[in-house]
Amino acid sequence: MRGTDNNGQYSKIEKNTIFKGAIHSKTDIRIDGTVEGEVVTTGKVIFGKDAKVKGTVLCGNADVEGTFDGELTVSGTLNLKTGSNLKGKVRIQKLIVESGATFNANCSMHSAEDGVKKLKKVNEKEEEAEPVANIL
């Protein structure tokens, strides 16, 4: 994985972790545990084979090996690996589906410019918002 802003660093939700809430990042995220809520990043999201994600995800690119149920918007490429299970609503630019992946979704495709515009709007809203807490 390559982090977008953080010299190869990325955030990770471990296998035995359950997270409920919102994650907003400018780097890559790897999910191996359970996530319910919202994930937003300009980087890549990797759903490991044990991942169970339910909610809304907006990202630059995504690789799915685990389970996803919800609304997924990818400005770039969505890669569904063997054994993955995706259902819900999907908006992407490019789609790669390996043999053995399950894809039961309402899917629409957009141009590269539309995907970048959507991520830009999210970044602009985050920059305008006042931070709730500053953690060093």
PAKE-394842 format. One record per residue: residue in three letters; x, y, z of N, C-alpha, C in turn. Coordinates in pm, whole numbers, plus 50000, padded with zeros to 5 digits. Example, Ala and Ser with C-alpha at 12.3 -4.5 7.8 and 13.67 -1.06 7.14 Angstrom:
BEGIN
ALA513194943150780512304955050780513204967050780/SER512854977550708513674989450714512905000350787/
END
This chain:
BEGIN
MET500834988250000500005000050000500875012450000/ARG500415022649934501125035349934500225045949995/GLY500665051950103499925062950163499995075050074/THR498935082850067498925094449979499705106150037/ASP499715107950168500385119350228501435115450332/ASN501545102950366502245099450488503395089650468/ASN504155091050360505345082950336505115067850353/GLY504085062750292503825048450299503075043850422/GLN502785052850514502035049350633500545048250599/TYR499845039850672498405038450651497735035150783/SER496435036950786495645033550904495145019350891/LYS494985012451005494554998551000493554995551111/ILE492484988551074491514983251169491804968251177/GLU492284963651291492714949751308491554939851306/LYS491874927151288490904916251271489894915451386/ASN490304916651508489404915051622488844928351673/THR488824938551588488354951851625486984954451564/ILE486084960351643484784964751594484764979951608/PHE484524986751497484515001351496483155006151447/LYS482525015251523481255021351482481455036351483/GLY481205042751368481385057151361481885061451225/ALA482645072451223483135078151098484655078951100/ILE485265075250987486705076350968486925085750849/HIS487685096350870488035105650763489555106350760/SER490145103750643491595103050632492045107950495/LYS493315111150487493915114650358494965104350319/THR494995093150392495945082450362495175069550337/ASP495895059050301495295045950277494775040050408/ILE493765031350396493165024850512493035009950481/ARG493455001550574493254987150562492294982850672/ILE491244975650632490234970950727490264955650729/ASP490564949950844490524935550863489464931650965/GLY488894941351034487884938951136486494942551086/THR485634946651181484254950351152484104965451163/VAL483514971651061483284986051061481834988651024/GLU481154996751107479795001251076479835016451079/GLY479505022650965479505037150961480025042450830/GLU480845052850840481315060150723482835060050717/VAL483375057250598484805057850574485035067050455/VAL485825077450474486125087050367487625089150362/THR488225086850245489655089350227489945092450080/THR490965100450058491415102849921492325091649875/GLY492735083149968493615071949937492835059349902/LYS493495048149921492935034949889492385028450015/VAL491265021250000490735013250109490884998550070/ILE491484990750160491634976450138490784969250243/PHE489844961250195488994953150281489634939250283/GLY490274935450393490904922350404489884911150401/LYS490354898650392489434887350377488514885550498/ASP488884890350617488034889450735487204902050760/ALA487324911950673486614924650690485104922850671/LYS484354929950758482914930850746482574945550759/VAL482224951850648481974966150648480534968750605/LYS479844976950687478464980650656478354995750670/GLY477935002450563477795016950570478135023650439/THR478795035150449479135043350335480645044850325/VAL481185042450206482615044050184482815052850060/LEU483665062950072484065071649962485585071649961/CYS486185067449848487635066249845488185067949704/GLY489525068549695490205069749567490195056549490/ASN490585045649555490585032149498490205022449608/ALA489765010349570489385000349669489694986249620/ASP490224978149712490414963749690489564956649793/VAL488684947649749487784940749840488064925849838/GLU488394920349955488524905849973487434900750067/GLY486944909250156485964905450256484544908750212/THR483734913250310482314915950288482034930750301/PHE481254936150207480824950050213479334950650182/ASP478584958550262477164960650240476874975350262/GLY476484982250157476174996450172476385004150044/GLU476835016550060477055025549947478545028149932/LEU479075024749816480515025849789480735034749668/THR481495045649688481855054549578483365054649566/VAL483865050649449485305049749423485615058849305/SER486505068649325486825077649215487685070949110/GLY488365060149146489235052949054488755038849029/THR489565028949074489315014849042488835006949164/LEU487784999049143487304989449240487754975749195/ASN488484968749282489014955449250488384945349346/LEU487534936449292486894926149373487684913249361/LYS488254908849472489104896949475488264884249493/THR488854872949464488214859949484487754858649629/GLY486484854849649485944853149783485274865449840/SER485394876849771484744889049821483234888149801/ASN482504895949882481054896349873480624910849889/LEU480134916849783479754930949783478294932149744/LYS477524939549826476144942449789475814956649831/GLY474864962549758474454976149788474424984749663/LYS474934997049678474955006749569476415010749546/VAL476855009749420478255012249387478355022549275/ARG479275032149294479565042149190481075042149172/ILE481535038949050482965037049025483375042548889/GLN484685043248867485205046548734485575033748660/LYS486315024648728486755012048667486415000548761/LEU486124988748703485764977048782486564964948736/ILE487184958048832487894945448805487284934848896/VAL486774923948837486134913448915486854900248888/GLU487444894348993488104881448980487064870248990/SER487384858948933486534847148942486334843349088/GLY485094840649127484804836949265484344848549351/ALA484304860549297483794872149370482274872749353/THR481584877649456480134879449449479854894449443/PHE479134898549339478854912849316477354914449293/ASN476614917949398475174920049390474894934649426/ALA475074943349329474954957649358474334965049241/ASN473744976249273473304985749172474544993949139/CYS475054992549018476344998348983476195009048874/SER476835020348896476915030548791478375034848779/MET478745038448657480125042448631480185057248597/HIS481255063648638481445077948614482785080248546/SER482965092148497484255095748436485275098748545/ALA486525098948508487605101948604487405115748666/GLU486975125348585486785139148634485685139748739/ASP484585132448719483495132548816483945126848950/GLY484725116148948485215110149072486135119449147/VAL487035126149077487955135449140487195147349198/LYS486175152149126485365163349174484685159749306/LYS484145147549315483445143249437484415142949556/LEU485615137249537486595136949645487065151049682/LYS487185159949583487605173749610486585180749698/LYS485295178649668484235184749749484305180049892/VAL484565167349913484675161950049485845168550120/ASN486995169850054488165176150115487905190750151/GLU487215197950062486915211950089486005213350210/LYS485015204550224484115205050340484885202150468/GLU485815192650465486605189350584487495200950624/GLU488065208150528488935219350559488155231050617/GLU486885232750576486055243650627485555240650768/ALA485345228050801484795224350931485805227151042/GLU485275231551156486125233851271486405220551339/PRO487635218251382487935205651450487215205051584/VAL486745193151620486075191051747487125190351858/ALA488225183651830489295182451930490615181151856/ASN491635186651914492985185251861493745175351946/ILE494145164251886494875154151960496285153751906/LEU497265155151993498675155351950499255141651953/
END
